[in-house]
Amino acid sequence: MPTPDPVAVRKPARRWDVFARARATLDAFEHLVGGLGTTVLALVAFLLVAATALACLFGVGVLLVPAALRGLRAVADRERARLSRWGPEIIGPDPVPSGLRAALTDPAVRRELGWMVTHATLGLFLSLAGLTVSFSAVTNTTFPLWWWLLPPEEAATSAMGLWTVRDLPGALGVSLLGLGWIVLALLLIPGMARLQAWPGRRLLSADPGADLALRVAQLTATRAAALDAHAAELRRIERSLHDGTQNRIVAVTILLGAARRTLARDPSDADAILERAQSAAEQALAELRAVARSILPPVLTDRSLADALTGLATTCPIPCRIDADIPVRCAASVEATAYFVAAEALTNVTKHSQARHATVKVHRDADRLHLQITDDGHGGADERSGSGLVGIRRRTEAHDGTFMLNSPPGGPTTLTVSLPCGS
């Protein structure tokens, strides 16, 4: 077997590294732009707090302190929400104490004051520097496309006016300078975004006790959801056995008794009754198998979740495409939950959406199993309409997963479920 060329092996990896770096830079630029808005708010809050402190020297600013601190808390909460969208959630502290002394001695207020000063100065500088580098990279790189629109006396580069452009070769030289700005942006902007976010994550996070209390509340809610889902599943199985299988078995018993009484009088009539009893027994057995499959589909035990979803797609009345990327098997309970979520969602699509096509995508990302069901129906799905979405949410939350539904009027409808599945 020939040995692969190490240069050929490294090239795709390097190309992927460049793409990943470019994407990280774009994300970081977006963070810097979002941070610019909160830096302006922090600057306004800083001026408000400084004016209040100055007014307190003359005895007229004491009444303004609660309003200033509430304004500071609102700005800090805005930054918490922004940082939570790009990383781990930041839990806010308790409301600002009502008393002046209690408010000024509150550790959360003190940390917010420190964040305000840092974000209004260093954060503003980083945002402006990131915007300047990005703007220079774009304008210099694209300079050959529009330099001829400028008056001759203004056709100079943005690099401190190092030279004046009079022809196309000079404009191309500016574009080479733009490539240098792009390299500088790739190197600096991700670190600048992290540095801008660091004071907020360091100073605006709540005490560890508050985070623990929130986690306990979440676990309590998911435990209650698990118990509700378990009770609902037991009721469903009980109804299936009581309304279907039990009635079939009772019918078999009655028919066998009738056949026994008829056997002495007319064996031919007894044979017909026994045939009906056998048919009822076969129906009861089929219903028992259906109930057993609803508890845990055998295909999940014998094969895989992708195969089980493919089986669902083949029995779905509308065309359904399965896109599965699950290199490693998950826990049986997680796969069963994902299977039933897909089954219930496809049932809803068939009954309510009037869709012509549906897609089920499932993939594993680290320790999460992500499931997405999309259809091209009329949309407008609502958990309160009794369409089974509440049951899907409860099943998902019982596994400490997340449930999201996006179904605008007119469609399309997208149901997204994420389940923890271990590492």
ABEGO torsion letter per residue (X at the ends): XBBBBAAAAAAAAAAAAAAAAAAAAAAAAAAAAAAAAAAAAAAAAAAAAAAAAAAAAAGAAAAAAAAAAAAAAAAAAAAAAAAAAABBBBBBBBBBBABAAAAAABAAAAAAAAAAAAAAAAAAAAAAAAAAAAAAAAAAAAAAAAAAABBAAABBBABGGABBBABAAAAAAAAAAAAAAAAAAAAAAAAAAAAAAAAAAAAABBBAAAAAAAAAAAAAAAAAAAAAAAAAAAAAAAAAAAAAAAAAAAAAAAAAAAAAAAAAABAAAAAAAAAAAAAAAAAAAAAAAAAAAAABBAAAAABBAAAAAAAAAAABABBBBBBBBBABBBBAAAAAAAAAAAAAAAAAAAAAAGBABBBBBBBBBEABBBBBBBBABAEGBBAAAGAGAAAAAAAAAAAGBBBBBBBBBGOBBBBBBBBBAEX
